[in-house]
Amino acid sequence: MILEIEEPHRRICGERIPFENIHAVSMSLPEVADVIGYEEKRTETLSRLKAGYPRFVAHAYIEKILDYNRETKGVDGPQFIVNSRKAADHIVSFFQIEGAKVIEDEGVITLTIPSHKENESKILSFIQHTGCLLSSRKAEDYLFKKGLIDSIYIEESRKEKPYERVEGSLSSLYPGKNLQVYLATSGMNAVYAAFRALDKVRAKEGKDIWLRLGWLYVDNIRILEKYSRGSHIFHDVVDLKELEEFLIKEGHRVAAILTESPTNPLIQVPDYPELKKLLEKYGIPLVADISVAGSAVVDLSPYADVIVESLTKFASGNADVMMGALFLNPSSPYFETLKKDSPEFLETPYVRDCERMSFELEGYIERVREIGKNAAILANFFSNHPKIKAVHWSGSEENHGNFSKIARDKDLHCGVITIEPGVPLEPFYNSLRLLKGPSFGTEFTLNMLYMYLAHYELVSTEAGRGFLREVGLDPSLIRISIGRENPELLIAEYKKALGD
């Protein structure tokens, strides 16, 4: 795998990651200038993108369908390709859009609206945050059927009962727990479905505030900021005193808590036994996003009412399937209500995505064990390097105690580590001869300028950078998704970039 870094295309902005795969969900951003160009939507950068994380960058096949609609269906205004008629109807109803039309052709749903900049922006953001977009594989089948592409990408898959196989593989990670498993088009779609279903029942109980525990992934933040009736954040995951003080005053109003375990990007974990006691006292349900580690590494079923996982990450391992999972815990007092209401907001994945995921899940446990061992080796290297200011990982002094309470095995580690370089960011990042781009959970090591790609609006201003430092986030953080390569070869590449 490490030999891939010698290939010239790995140093070219916009190339797919994985390079040869038309369904790749990441793209190469090899220099800081490329990251900035992407965030600032500079033409010279965007024009080079052959791929991108699909919730943020429209897949080439989606673009082709949009063009086809303009040419053959007379669509000349804003149009959005979504996963289902249900998603289109929900968007129209949610934003009360007048004059909207839905076009259905061979199972592909196009929502069109009258030109209106604010509505267009709202819908694009909603699709990004909630992950209700059309699958690249479904778009591929549609285009092939229409004669607009010449072939279907060949890949390994498991065609026998793919939905049942994927659900069964995930359920088997929680033996005897009887968790209800639902599949979704993305992890964010699973988060949104849980949020809407839980918010609905809690609103009837007079609960109107959602709490965020820790610095969460950008779209987890946005769902609560934009679509809840009120939200409040607690940046300190480890010390629950501030949360406890808040609950003493406002606990009667709290609808639920959303957290990540570990958090993204600092790999922090609360003391779950203590958190559970606190939440039980006030009858507050917990939604836990475990994507940064995955179900094969951590088990939140003793503590969470709802567990969400992005299967695009470690469950896939290849960064080529958009899919998520929603786990409902039968021990939750809201189990029956969630089971009844969450499917209303869930988007069913396309059959070929499930066939591919069914194949990829066969290597899930072995994959994360090997990656976790490599993560520990890399984290120890960075921890002892004089040019690295800090290393955030599941085995750190700050995180290991609480992480070990949710880890499935004492030897298991999260495959993501985050470093704070003590050297100028640009020369270090630019000279690093490893893959650099968004996403994580891959079998190959993938480096990401996290704050630049997730919160560029903060990184790009002095006030924003000051705020990040106040809440313990270095603007220059590099999140590293560790792969299965020989760790000594990886260390050699980081040493070169650090000037050793």
Sequence and secondary structure as in RCSB ss.txt:
>XXXX:A:sequence
MILEIEEPHRRICGERIPFENIHAVSMSLPEVADVIGYEEKRTETLSRLKAGYPRFVAHAYIEKILDYNRETKGV
DGPQFIVNSRKAADHIVSFFQIEGAKVIEDEGVITLTIPSHKENESKILSFIQHTGCLLSSRKAEDYLFKKGLID
SIYIEESRKEKPYERVEGSLSSLYPGKNLQVYLATSGMNAVYAAFRALDKVRAKEGKDIWLRLGWLYVDNIRILE
KYSRGSHIFHDVVDLKELEEFLIKEGHRVAAILTESPTNPLIQVPDYPELKKLLEKYGIPLVADISVAGSAVVDL
SPYADVIVESLTKFASGNADVMMGALFLNPSSPYFETLKKDSPEFLETPYVRDCERMSFELEGYIERVREIGKNA
AILANFFSNHPKIKAVHWSGSEENHGNFSKIARDKDLHCGVITIEPGVPLEPFYNSLRLLKGPSFGTEFTLNMLY
MYLAHYELVSTEAGRGFLREVGLDPSLIRISIGRENPELLIAEYKKALGD
>XXXX:A:secstr
 GGGGGSGGGGSTT EESTT TT  EE   SHHHHHHHHTT HHHHTT S   TTTS  HHHHHHHHHHHHHS  
 S EEEES HHHHHHHHHHTT TT EEEEETTEEEEE  S HHHHHHHHHHHHHH  B  HHHHHHHHHHTTSSS
         SSHHHHHHHHHHTTSTTS  EEEEESSHHHHHHHHHHHHHHHHHHTT  EEEEESS  HHHHHHHH
HHSS EEEE  SS  HHHHHHHHHHGGGEEEEEEESS TTT     HHHHHHHHHHHT  EEEE TTT TTTB  
TTT SEEEEETTTTTT SS    EEEEE TTSTTHHHHHHHGGGT     HHHHHHHHHHGGGHHHHHHHHHHHH
HHHHHHHHT TTEEEEE TTSTTTHHHHHTTBSSTT   SEEEEEESS HHHHHHH  SEE S    SS EEEEH
HHHH HHHHTSHHHHHHHHHTT  TT EEEE  SS HHHHHHHHHHHTT 
